[in-house]
Amino acid sequence: MYWTIHCLDKPNTSEIRQGVLGAHLAYVASAALHVVLAGPLLGNTGSAPSGSLLVVQAEQIGDVEAFAQGAPFATAGLWDGIRIDAFSPTTPWSVASLDTR
């Protein structure tokens, strides 16, 4: 099953984000569950990170909760909250087809 992890940053936490970014990226890259897609939310301006969005694949929501709560962004106090929802893709796509520029 697919899941979305939607997290908004607390106000004035850009220094926390920068300080733990490397650890967070390593955590996501080495995850036991399958991370399909992950990246920063850029708010209305499209420039400064305002949160995080991840799409993961896991059998149990408990695995997703544990993964999200253990993320360095979460443990460092960056995120204001974590919202997890089941996700059902309705169009075929692949990570390779996403324009990352």
N, CA, C and O atoms as a MOPAC input file, in Angstrom:
PM7 MOZYME 1SCF
protein

 N      0.83800 1    -1.16700 1     0.00000 1
 C      0.00000 1     0.00000 1     0.00000 1
 C      0.88700 1     1.23500 1     0.00000 1
 O      1.97400 1     1.24600 1     0.57800 1
 N      0.39400 1     2.27600 1    -0.66500 1
 C      1.10800 1     3.55000 1    -0.68900 1
 C      0.57000 1     4.47500 1     0.40500 1
 O     -0.60500 1     4.42300 1     0.76700 1
 N      1.45700 1     5.31200 1     0.91400 1
 C      1.11900 1     6.26200 1     1.97000 1
 C      1.78000 1     7.59700 1     1.66900 1
 O      2.88800 1     7.63600 1     1.13300 1
 N      1.10700 1     8.69600 1     2.01000 1
 C      1.74900 1    10.00400 1     1.95800 1
 C      2.08600 1    10.42500 1     3.37900 1
 O      1.33000 1    10.17400 1     4.31800 1
 N      3.22700 1    11.06500 1     3.51500 1
 C      3.65300 1    11.66200 1     4.77700 1
 C      3.79100 1    13.15400 1     4.49100 1
 O      4.66400 1    13.57100 1     3.73000 1
 N      2.93600 1    13.94000 1     5.09800 1
 C      2.88100 1    15.38000 1     4.85300 1
 C      3.23200 1    16.09300 1     6.15000 1
 O      2.56000 1    15.91500 1     7.16500 1
 N      4.27700 1    16.89300 1     6.11300 1
 C      4.75800 1    17.56300 1     7.32200 1
 C      5.02100 1    19.03200 1     7.01600 1
 O      5.65500 1    19.36200 1     6.01300 1
 N      4.53300 1    19.90500 1     7.88100 1
 C      4.81100 1    21.33000 1     7.75300 1
 C      5.84000 1    21.72600 1     8.80400 1
 O      5.78300 1    21.27900 1     9.94900 1
 N      6.77600 1    22.56700 1     8.39900 1
 C      7.81000 1    23.04300 1     9.31800 1
 C      7.22400 1    24.04100 1    10.31600 1
 O      6.30100 1    24.78900 1     9.99400 1
 N      7.77000 1    24.04000 1    11.52100 1
 C      7.44400 1    25.08500 1    12.48400 1
 C      8.01500 1    26.40400 1    11.95300 1
 O      8.97400 1    26.38800 1    11.18200 1
 N      7.44700 1    27.53300 1    12.35000 1
 C      7.99100 1    28.82500 1    11.90500 1
 C      9.43700 1    29.02700 1    12.36400 1
 O      9.83800 1    28.55800 1    13.43000 1
 N     10.19100 1    29.72000 1    11.55100 1
 C     11.56400 1    30.13100 1    11.88200 1
 C     12.48300 1    28.96300 1    12.23500 1
 O     13.23400 1    29.02500 1    13.20900 1
 N     12.41500 1    27.90600 1    11.43800 1
 C     13.23200 1    26.71800 1    11.70600 1
 C     14.17000 1    26.37900 1    10.54900 1
 O     14.63100 1    25.24300 1    10.44400 1
 N     14.45400 1    27.33900 1     9.69000 1
 C     15.32000 1    27.04800 1     8.54100 1
 C     16.72100 1    26.60200 1     8.98200 1
 O     17.35100 1    25.79200 1     8.30100 1
 N     17.21000 1    27.11700 1    10.10400 1
 C     18.53400 1    26.69500 1    10.58600 1
 C     18.51200 1    25.24200 1    11.05000 1
 O     19.48400 1    24.51400 1    10.85000 1
 N     17.42200 1    24.81900 1    11.66300 1
 C     17.29800 1    23.40600 1    12.06100 1
 C     17.30300 1    22.53600 1    10.81300 1
 O     18.00800 1    21.52800 1    10.75700 1
 N     16.51600 1    22.92400 1     9.81100 1
 C     16.44700 1    22.14800 1     8.56100 1
 C     17.84000 1    21.98900 1     7.95800 1
 O     18.24100 1    20.87900 1     7.60900 1
 N     18.57500 1    23.08200 1     7.83300 1
 C     19.91200 1    23.01300 1     7.24800 1
 C     20.85900 1    22.16400 1     8.09400 1
 O     21.70300 1    21.44300 1     7.56100 1
 N     20.71500 1    22.25600 1     9.39800 1
 C     21.61600 1    21.53800 1    10.29200 1
 C     21.46700 1    20.03000 1    10.26300 1
 O     22.43900 1    19.30800 1    10.48700 1
 N     20.26800 1    19.54300 1     9.99100 1
 C     20.04300 1    18.08900 1     9.99500 1
 C     19.72600 1    17.52800 1     8.61100 1
 O     19.38900 1    16.35100 1     8.47900 1
 N     19.83400 1    18.36900 1     7.57400 1
 C     19.48700 1    17.92200 1     6.22100 1
 C     20.28100 1    16.68700 1     5.79700 1
 O     19.69700 1    15.73500 1     5.27900 1
 N     21.57200 1    16.68200 1     6.00200 1
 C     22.39300 1    15.53800 1     5.59400 1
 C     21.96700 1    14.25600 1     6.28800 1
 O     21.85100 1    13.21000 1     5.64800 1
 N     21.73200 1    14.32900 1     7.59500 1
 C     21.28700 1    13.15200 1     8.35300 1
 C     19.90500 1    12.70300 1     7.88300 1
 O     19.63500 1    11.50500 1     7.79900 1
 N     19.03400 1    13.65800 1     7.57800 1
 C     17.68700 1    13.31700 1     7.11900 1
 C     17.73900 1    12.61700 1     5.75600 1
 O     17.05700 1    11.61400 1     5.54800 1
 N     18.54000 1    13.13900 1     4.83700 1
 C     18.65800 1    12.51100 1     3.51900 1
 C     19.22700 1    11.10100 1     3.62400 1
 O     18.77400 1    10.19800 1     2.92200 1
 N     20.21000 1    10.90500 1     4.48900 1
 C     20.78200 1     9.56900 1     4.69200 1
 C     19.74100 1     8.62300 1     5.28200 1
 O     19.67300 1     7.45600 1     4.89500 1
 N     18.93300 1     9.11800 1     6.21300 1
 C     17.87300 1     8.32100 1     6.83200 1
 C     16.86300 1     7.86900 1     5.78300 1
 O     16.47600 1     6.70100 1     5.75100 1
 N     16.44000 1     8.78900 1     4.93200 1
 C     15.46800 1     8.45900 1     3.88600 1
 C     16.07300 1     7.45900 1     2.90200 1
 O     15.40100 1     6.51200 1     2.49600 1
 N     17.32800 1     7.65800 1     2.51600 1
 C     17.98000 1     6.78000 1     1.55100 1
 C     18.16100 1     5.36200 1     2.07800 1
 O     18.19600 1     4.41300 1     1.29500 1
 N     18.27700 1     5.20400 1     3.39400 1
 C     18.53300 1     3.87800 1     3.96500 1
 C     17.28900 1     3.27300 1     4.62200 1
 O     17.39500 1     2.32100 1     5.39600 1
 N     16.13300 1     3.81500 1     4.31900 1
 C     14.89000 1     3.37200 1     4.96800 1
 C     14.58700 1     1.90800 1     4.68700 1
 O     14.84400 1     1.40700 1     3.59200 1
 N     14.03800 1     1.22500 1     5.69000 1
 C     13.63100 1    -0.16900 1     5.53200 1
 C     12.39000 1    -0.27300 1     4.65000 1
 O     12.21000 1    -1.27200 1     3.95400 1
 N     11.53800 1     0.73900 1     4.67100 1
 C     10.38500 1     0.72300 1     3.77500 1
 C     10.77600 1     1.39800 1     2.46300 1
 O     11.80500 1     2.06900 1     2.39300 1
 N      9.97400 1     1.22700 1     1.44300 1
 C     10.30300 1     1.76000 1     0.11900 1
 C      9.83800 1     3.21000 1     0.00300 1
 O      8.64100 1     3.49100 1     0.07200 1
 N     10.78600 1     4.12800 1    -0.17300 1
 C     10.46500 1     5.53500 1    -0.38400 1
 C     10.33600 1     5.74600 1    -1.88600 1
 O     11.31600 1     5.64300 1    -2.62400 1
 N      9.12400 1     6.04100 1    -2.32800 1
 C      8.83700 1     6.21400 1    -3.74800 1
 C      9.24400 1     7.60700 1    -4.20600 1
 O      9.80300 1     7.77700 1    -5.28900 1
 N      8.96000 1     8.59400 1    -3.37400 1
 C      9.17500 1     9.98500 1    -3.73000 1
 C      9.32500 1    10.79100 1    -2.45700 1
 O      8.60200 1    10.55500 1    -1.48900 1
 N     10.24300 1    11.73000 1    -2.44100 1
 C     10.41900 1    12.56800 1    -1.25300 1
 C     11.01600 1    13.90500 1    -1.66000 1
 O     11.82900 1    13.98400 1    -2.58000 1
 N     10.59800 1    14.95700 1    -0.95800 1
 C     11.17200 1    16.26100 1    -1.23400 1
 C     10.53000 1    17.33900 1    -0.39000 1
 O      9.54100 1    17.10100 1     0.30300 1
 N     11.11000 1    18.54400 1    -0.45800 1
 C     10.58600 1    19.64600 1     0.34000 1
 C      9.33100 1    20.24800 1    -0.29000 1
 O      9.19200 1    20.29100 1    -1.51300 1
 N      8.43400 1    20.70500 1     0.55800 1
 C      7.33800 1    21.56100 1     0.12800 1
 C      7.89200 1    22.97300 1     0.08800 1
 O      8.65200 1    23.36700 1     0.97300 1
 N      7.52100 1    23.73700 1    -0.92500 1
 C      8.11600 1    25.05800 1    -1.09200 1
 C      7.12400 1    26.19900 1    -0.89000 1
 O      7.42100 1    27.33800 1    -1.24800 1
 N      5.97800 1    25.92200 1    -0.33500 1
 C      5.01100 1    26.96700 1    -0.03300 1
 C      4.56700 1    27.73300 1    -1.26000 1
 O      4.72100 1    27.26600 1    -2.38800 1
 N      4.02200 1    28.89900 1    -1.03500 1
 C      3.49200 1    29.71800 1    -2.12900 1
 C      4.57300 1    30.38300 1    -2.95800 1
 O      4.33700 1    30.73800 1    -4.11300 1
 N      5.74600 1    30.55500 1    -2.39000 1
 C      6.81000 1    31.25400 1    -3.09800 1
 C      7.56500 1    30.35300 1    -4.06300 1
 O      8.15500 1    30.82700 1    -5.03400 1
 N      7.54500 1    29.05600 1    -3.79400 1
 C      8.28000 1    28.12300 1    -4.64100 1
 C      9.77600 1    28.16200 1    -4.41700 1
 O     10.53300 1    27.64300 1    -5.23700 1
 N     10.22200 1    28.76400 1    -3.32700 1
 C     11.66500 1    28.86200 1    -3.11900 1
 C     12.11700 1    28.33400 1    -1.75900 1
 O     12.99200 1    27.47000 1    -1.70800 1
 N     11.55800 1    28.81500 1    -0.67900 1
 C     12.01100 1    28.41400 1     0.65200 1
 C     11.23500 1    27.20000 1     1.14600 1
 O     10.00500 1    27.19500 1     1.09200 1
 N     11.93000 1    26.17100 1     1.62700 1
 C     11.22800 1    25.00000 1     2.15300 1
 C     10.28400 1    25.36600 1     3.29900 1
 O     10.62900 1    26.14500 1     4.18800 1
 N      9.09200 1    24.78600 1     3.25200 1
 C      8.09100 1    25.02700 1     4.29200 1
 C      7.57700 1    23.72800 1     4.89600 1
 O      6.69800 1    23.74300 1     5.75800 1
 N      8.12500 1    22.60700 1     4.44600 1
 C      7.68900 1    21.31600 1     4.94100 1
 C      8.26700 1    20.20400 1     4.08600 1
 O      9.18900 1    20.41700 1     3.29900 1
 N      7.71000 1    19.01700 1     4.25500 1
 C      8.19700 1    17.83900 1     3.53400 1
 C      7.02300 1    16.99900 1     3.07100 1
 O      5.98600 1    16.93800 1     3.73100 1
 N      7.20000 1    16.34700 1     1.92100 1
 C      6.21500 1    15.40300 1     1.40400 1
 C      6.94700 1    14.14500 1     0.97800 1
 O      7.91200 1    14.20400 1     0.21600 1
 N      6.48600 1    13.01300 1     1.47100 1
 C      7.05500 1    11.73100 1     1.08300 1
 C      5.92800 1    10.81000 1     0.66600 1
 O      4.84500 1    10.84300 1     1.25100 1
 N      6.17300 1     9.99400 1    -0.33200 1
 C      5.27400 1     8.90500 1    -0.70600 1
 C      6.06900 1     7.63100 1    -0.46700 1
 O      7.15200 1     7.44800 1    -1.02300 1
 N      5.52400 1     6.75700 1     0.35900 1
 C      6.21800 1     5.52400 1     0.70700 1
 C      5.30600 1     4.32800 1     0.44800 1
 O      4.09200 1     4.46900 1     0.29900 1
 N      5.91300 1     3.16800 1     0.39800 1
 C      5.17300 1     1.93500 1     0.23800 1
 C      5.46500 1     1.05000 1     1.44000 1
 O      6.62000 1     0.75800 1     1.75100 1
 N      4.39800 1     0.62800 1     2.11100 1
 C      4.53100 1    -0.22000 1     3.29300 1
 C      3.21800 1    -0.95600 1     3.51600 1
 O      2.16100 1    -0.50000 1     3.08100 1
 N      3.29000 1    -2.08300 1     4.18700 1
 C      2.08700 1    -2.87000 1     4.46200 1
 C      1.25200 1    -2.28900 1     5.59400 1
 O      0.02300 1    -2.30000 1     5.52900 1
 N      1.90800 1    -1.78500 1     6.62500 1
 C      1.22000 1    -1.34600 1     7.83600 1
 C      1.46000 1     0.12700 1     8.10400 1
 O      2.56900 1     0.62600 1     7.91100 1
 N      0.42800 1     0.82200 1     8.54700 1
 C      0.58500 1     2.22900 1     8.88800 1
 C      1.57100 1     2.40800 1    10.05100 1
 O      2.24500 1     3.43300 1    10.14200 1
 N      1.65000 1     1.42400 1    10.92700 1
 C      2.59200 1     1.50600 1    12.04200 1
 C      4.03200 1     1.63300 1    11.57400 1
 O      4.83100 1     2.33500 1    12.19400 1
 N      4.36800 1     0.95100 1    10.47500 1
 C      5.72200 1     1.07000 1     9.92100 1
 C      5.97200 1     2.48300 1     9.39900 1
 O      7.06900 1     3.02300 1     9.53900 1
 N      4.94500 1     3.06900 1     8.79800 1
 C      5.06100 1     4.43000 1     8.26700 1
 C      5.17500 1     5.42900 1     9.41600 1
 O      5.98300 1     6.35500 1     9.35300 1
 N      4.38600 1     5.25000 1    10.44700 1
 C      4.44600 1     6.13300 1    11.61400 1
 C      5.82300 1     6.07900 1    12.26400 1
 O      6.39300 1     7.11300 1    12.60900 1
 N      6.35200 1     4.87700 1    12.42900 1
 C      7.66900 1     4.72800 1    13.05100 1
 C      8.75000 1     5.38600 1    12.19200 1
 O      9.64400 1     6.05100 1    12.71500 1
 N      8.66500 1     5.20100 1    10.88700 1
 C      9.62300 1     5.82000 1     9.97400 1
 C      9.55400 1     7.34100 1    10.07800 1
 O     10.58800 1     7.99800 1    10.20300 1
 N      8.35600 1     7.90600 1    10.02900 1
 C      8.19400 1     9.36300 1    10.07600 1
 C      8.64900 1     9.93500 1    11.41200 1
 O      9.32200 1    10.96500 1    11.44800 1
 N      8.29500 1     9.28700 1    12.49100 1
 C      8.65000 1     9.78600 1    13.82300 1
 C     10.14600 1     9.66800 1    14.10500 1
 O     10.68800 1    10.41500 1    14.92000 1
 N     10.80500 1     8.73900 1    13.43600 1
 C     12.24600 1     8.56500 1    13.61900 1
 C     13.09800 1     9.41800 1    12.69900 1
 O     14.32200 1     9.44000 1    12.83000 1
 N     12.46900 1    10.11600 1    11.77500 1
 C     13.22400 1    10.95100 1    10.82600 1
 C     13.95200 1    12.07700 1    11.56200 1
 O     13.39800 1    12.66700 1    12.48900 1
 N     15.17100 1    12.37500 1    11.16100 1
 C     15.90800 1    13.45700 1    11.81800 1
 C     15.16000 1    14.79300 1    11.82900 1
 O     15.28300 1    15.54800 1    12.79300 1
 N     14.39900 1    15.09900 1    10.79400 1
 C     13.60900 1    16.33500 1    10.82500 1
 C     12.59900 1    16.30200 1    11.96000 1
 O     12.33400 1    17.32900 1    12.58300 1
 N     12.02700 1    15.12200 1    12.23700 1
 C     11.05800 1    14.99400 1    13.33000 1
 C     11.74900 1    15.06100 1    14.68200 1
 O     11.31200 1    15.79700 1    15.56600 1
 N     12.81400 1    14.30600 1    14.84800 1
 C     13.47700 1    14.25200 1    16.15300 1
 C     14.17100 1    15.56100 1    16.51200 1
 O     14.38000 1    15.84800 1    17.69100 1
 N     14.53200 1    16.35900 1    15.50200 1
 C     15.15900 1    17.66100 1    15.75800 1
 C     14.12600 1    18.74700 1    16.06700 1
 O     14.49100 1    19.86900 1    16.41900 1
 N     12.85000 1    18.41800 1    15.93800 1
 C     11.80200 1    19.38400 1    16.24600 1
 C     11.46200 1    20.32700 1    15.10800 1
 O     10.85800 1    21.37400 1    15.33800 1
 N     11.83800 1    19.97700 1    13.88300 1
 C     11.55200 1    20.83000 1    12.72900 1
 C     10.06500 1    20.84300 1    12.37700 1
 O      9.48600 1    21.90000 1    12.12700 1
 N      9.45900 1    19.66100 1    12.35900 1
 C      8.07500 1    19.55900 1    11.88800 1
 C      7.08100 1    19.94300 1    12.96800 1
 O      7.23400 1    19.57900 1    14.13400 1
 N      6.06500 1    20.67900 1    12.56300 1
 C      4.97900 1    21.07900 1    13.45200 1
 C      4.02900 1    19.90700 1    13.69900 1
 O      3.35300 1    19.85700 1    14.72600 1
 N      3.98100 1    18.99400 1    12.78200 1
 C      3.13600 1    17.81200 1    12.90000 1
 C      3.38200 1    16.89500 1    11.71800 1
 O      3.99900 1    17.28300 1    10.72700 1
 N      2.89300 1    15.68300 1    11.83800 1
 C      3.05000 1    14.67900 1    10.79300 1
 C      1.66600 1    14.14700 1    10.45000 1
 O      0.95000 1    13.65400 1    11.32100 1
 N      1.29400 1    14.24700 1     9.18500 1
 C      0.02000 1    13.69500 1     8.72500 1
 C      0.32300 1    12.54800 1     7.76900 1
 O      1.08900 1    12.70300 1     6.81800 1
 N     -0.28400 1    11.39900 1     8.03200 1
 C     -0.09000 1    10.22000 1     7.20000 1
 C     -1.44700 1     9.80700 1     6.65200 1
 O     -2.41700 1     9.67000 1     7.39700 1
 N     -1.50400 1     9.61000 1     5.33800 1
 C     -2.73600 1     9.17000 1     4.68600 1
 C     -2.42900 1     8.04700 1     3.71600 1
 O     -1.37300 1     8.03700 1     3.08300 1
 N     -3.35300 1     7.09800 1     3.59800 1
 C     -3.25700 1     6.08400 1     2.55200 1
 C     -3.40000 1     6.80800 1     1.21300 1
 O     -4.09900 1     7.81700 1     1.11300 1
 N     -2.73700 1     6.28500 1     0.19700 1
 C     -2.70900 1     6.93400 1    -1.10900 1
 C     -2.95100 1     5.88700 1    -2.18400 1
 O     -2.36900 1     4.80300 1    -2.16000 1
 N     -3.81600 1     6.22800 1    -3.12300 1
 C     -4.13300 1     5.31900 1    -4.21500 1
 C     -3.87900 1     6.02400 1    -5.54500 1
 O     -4.72900 1     6.78500 1    -6.00800 1
 N     -2.72400 1     5.78400 1    -6.16600 1
 C     -2.43600 1     6.43300 1    -7.44600 1
 C     -3.48000 1     6.04100 1    -8.49300 1
 O     -3.85900 1     4.87500 1    -8.60100 1
 N     -3.93300 1     7.02400 1    -9.25300 1
 C     -4.94300 1     6.73700 1   -10.26800 1
 C     -4.40300 1     6.86500 1   -11.68200 1
 O     -5.09500 1     6.52300 1   -12.64100 1
 N     -3.18700 1     7.34800 1   -11.82400 1
 C     -2.56600 1     7.42500 1   -13.14600 1
 C     -1.21600 1     6.73000 1   -13.09300 1
 O     -0.50300 1     6.83100 1   -12.09500 1
 N     -0.86500 1     6.03400 1   -14.15000 1
 C      0.45200 1     5.38000 1   -14.15200 1
 C      1.55900 1     6.42900 1   -14.28800 1
 O      1.45200 1     7.35800 1   -15.08900 1
 N      2.60400 1     6.27100 1   -13.50800 1
 C      3.74300 1     7.16900 1   -13.55000 1
 C      4.93100 1     6.44200 1   -12.96700 1
 O      4.79400 1     5.38400 1   -12.35300 1
 N      6.07100 1     7.00900 1   -13.16300 1
 C      7.27200 1     6.46100 1   -12.56200 1
 C      8.13200 1     7.61600 1   -12.07200 1
 O      8.01300 1     8.74000 1   -12.55900 1
 N      8.98100 1     7.34000 1   -11.12600 1
 C      9.87600 1     8.37000 1   -10.59500 1
 C     10.74500 1     8.91700 1   -11.73100 1
 O     11.03200 1    10.11400 1   -11.76500 1
 N     11.16200 1     8.06200 1   -12.64900 1
 C     12.01900 1     8.49400 1   -13.74200 1
 C     11.32000 1     9.51300 1   -14.64200 1
 O     11.98600 1    10.30000 1   -15.31400 1
 N      9.99100 1     9.50800 1   -14.66200 1
 C      9.27500 1    10.41800 1   -15.54100 1
 C      9.06500 1    11.79500 1   -14.91700 1
 O      8.59400 1    12.70400 1   -15.60000 1
 N      9.39700 1    11.97200 1   -13.64700 1
 C      9.21100 1    13.26100 1   -13.00000 1
 C     10.27400 1    14.23900 1   -13.43200 1
 O     11.44900 1    13.88200 1   -13.51000 1
 N      9.88500 1    15.46400 1   -13.71500 1
 C     10.82600 1    16.52300 1   -14.04700 1
 C     11.34400 1    17.10600 1   -12.75400 1
 O     10.58200 1    17.73200 1   -12.01600 1
 N     12.60500 1    16.92200 1   -12.46000 1
 C     13.16500 1    17.38000 1   -11.18400 1
 C     13.83600 1    18.74600 1   -11.30600 1
 O     14.53000 1    19.17000 1   -10.38200 1
 N     13.65100 1    19.42100 1   -12.39200 1
 C     14.27200 1    20.75500 1   -12.56700 1
 C     13.25400 1    21.83900 1   -12.44800 1
 O     13.58900 1    23.01700 1   -12.56700 1

